[in-house]
Amino acid sequence: MGPLTILIIIVVLIILSAIRILREYERGVIFRLGRIVGAKGPGLIILIPIVDKMVKVSLRTVVLDVPPQDIITKDNVSVQVNAVVYFRVLDPSKAVIEVENYLYATSQLAQTTLRSVLGEVELDDLLSSREEINQKLQEIIDRETDPWGIKVSMVEIKHVDLPEEMKRAMAAQAEAERERRAKIIAAQGEFQAAQKLTEAAKIMETSPITIQLRYLQTLNIIAAENNSTTVFPVPLEFFKPFAKYLSKQEND
């Protein structure tokens, strides 16, 4: 292999080492002799061999799983809570310069913020007001990561692990609440029934004929339900109209 061939190979290798191709979602932060030049991409990028160094950064949304954290709520209940954080890099230069490892830094910040925020709320609020808590977590983490060129779009609490004794206590409380509601509904039904009976009694008091009609209706129901012979007393009020009619006929 002659000197010319070796020189050509070296030139080709230098040219290949200077060429970089970045995908649509990637950016390259260029450092020239240690000083930042800026972020370039996507597409074809030409670097000066030996002089330029490139750090590749992805702009896609990162789904960060926050491991379970031991938290003591405001009302002194010990729980384990995990969450998930959605964020993406908006400024690649800041993500490289301002923090050593933005993925690790965001993860640690999410863990400490989760413990801090949930330690200020009671257990009932943690279970019933997750939307408000998620919004508060998102705002705090987004504000703290903004100097790193990172945008936190969403934070979601995934799971709240309660102690067994707390689960039993909550189950007993829920059962007691269901019994209370059932008793209230039954009492309301009795009250409404009593009101209707009172109204019916007033109507019967002003119109005695309604008592006779109700009596006949009851007899009709008894006759329809039982095939056996039924003996029942007949009120004297039933015969008063007939007695008046006969008395009128005799006087005529």
Helices and strands as residue ranges (DSSP letters): H 3-18, E 19-22, E 26-32, E 35-40, E 43-46, E 52-58, E 62-72, E 78-89, H 92-97, H 102-118, H 123-128, H 130-145, G 146-148, E 150-161, H 164-206, H 209-225, G 236-238, H 240-251
